[in-house]
Amino acid sequence: MTKILTFAVLFLAITIIGSIYRAIKGPSAADRLIAINVIGTKTIVLILMISLLLGETFFVDVAIVYALISFVASIVIANYIQN
């Protein structure tokens, strides 16, 4: 099972890099906002997968805090784009 999780973590990290490219190159501000949301979501999943892989439960708390910060940042950025 650890081989599958390790592969999934590496694959997720590669897709985060692709999302970073879209966040930088995105043709519109909405595309960039969506890319930032995708990066945040994938990072949360990555943290939780590493928590499962290492068997450490405190990473779950880190993922929850990161999710809250990502949500607030998305709201602020969307408000900035709207105005």
Residue pairs with C-beta under 8 A, 6 or more apart in sequence:
2 53
5 49
5 52
5 53
6 53
8 49
9 46
9 49
9 50
9 53
12 42
12 45
12 46
12 49
13 46
15 42
16 39
16 42
16 43
16 46
19 35
19 38
19 39
19 42
20 35
20 39
22 31
22 32
22 35
22 38
23 32
23 35
23 36
23 39
26 32
26 35
29 81
30 81
33 74
33 77
33 78
33 81
36 73
36 74
36 77
37 70
37 74
40 66
40 67
40 70
40 73
40 74
41 70
43 66
43 70
44 63
44 66
44 67
44 70
47 59
47 62
47 63
47 66
48 59
48 60
48 63
50 59
51 57
51 58
51 59
51 60
51 63
